[in-house]
Amino acid sequence: MKINKEVIHREIAGEHILVPIGETALHHSGVFAISEVGAEIWEMLCGGKDIPEITAALLEMYDVEADVLAKDIDEFLNMLRENGLLSD
């Protein structure tokens, strides 16, 4: 997976947002509000972690069932892909 380098993560007043910049900003008319978990996934993707590593880390951090977490991660990654923020 490859993150779009023209997207930056910011935390503003306790809210996490992804902000398109450069050419990517021309295709999006706003920012993407994401959850704290979404922000953690984004940062791990930026750090080169793969899905199994991200899943393992989140399972250690949160009290969540593995199948629920897998579904949530998949939905988040699909949103990123659909919006051009992540590619395979």
FIVOKE-842095 format. One record per residue (C-alpha): x, y, z; residue in three letters. Coordinates in steps of 0.2 Angstrom, whole numbers, padded with zeros to 4 digits, always signed. Example, Ala and Ser with C-alpha at 12.3 -4.5 7.8 and 13.67 -1.06 7.14 Angstrom:
2
+0062-0022+0039ALA +0068-0005+0036SER 
//
This chain:
88
+0000+0000+0000MET +0006+0017-0004LYS +0000+0033+0004ILE -0003+0049-0006ASN +0012+0060-0001LYS +0001+0075-0004GLU -0010+0073+0011VAL -0005+0078+0028ILE -0012+0073+0045HIS -0016+0087+0058ARG -0023+0087+0075GLU -0033+0103+0078ILE -0042+0106+0094ALA -0042+0088+0098GLY -0049+0083+0081GLU -0039+0073+0068HIS -0040+0079+0050ILE -0032+0074+0034LEU -0028+0089+0023VAL -0025+0087+0004PRO -0011+0098-0003ILE -0003+0101-0020GLY -0011+0093-0035GLU -0022+0082-0023THR -0030+0098-0016ALA -0037+0102-0034LEU -0047+0086-0033HIS -0055+0088-0016HIS -0065+0102-0009SER -0061+0100+0009GLY -0053+0090+0022VAL -0056+0073+0029PHE -0061+0071+0048ALA -0055+0055+0055ILE -0056+0046+0072SER -0042+0044+0084GLU -0040+0026+0078VAL -0040+0032+0060GLY -0026+0044+0064ALA -0016+0030+0072GLU -0019+0019+0056ILE -0013+0034+0045TRP +0002+0037+0055GLU +0007+0018+0055MET +0004+0018+0036LEU +0016+0033+0035CYS +0028+0023+0045GLY +0028+0009+0032GLY +0018-0003+0043LYS +0008-0016+0034ASP -0010-0022+0038ILE -0005-0037+0049PRO +0007-0025+0059GLU -0007-0012+0061ILE -0020-0025+0066THR -0008-0032+0079ALA -0004-0015+0086ALA -0022-0010+0087LEU -0027-0026+0096LEU -0014-0022+0109GLU -0020-0004+0111MET -0039-0007+0111TYR -0051-0019+0119ASP -0059-0025+0103VAL -0063-0041+0094GLU -0051-0046+0080ALA -0065-0048+0067ASP -0073-0031+0071VAL -0056-0023+0070LEU -0052-0031+0053ALA -0069-0025+0047LYS -0066-0007+0053ASP -0048-0006+0046ILE -0055-0012+0029ASP -0068+0001+0029GLU -0056+0015+0033PHE -0044+0009+0020LEU -0058+0008+0007ASN -0062+0026+0011MET -0044+0031+0009LEU -0043+0022-0008ARG -0060+0029-0014GLU -0054+0047-0011ASN -0036+0045-0019GLY -0027+0045-0002LEU -0021+0028-0003LEU -0016+0016-0017SER -0012-0003-0018ASP 
//
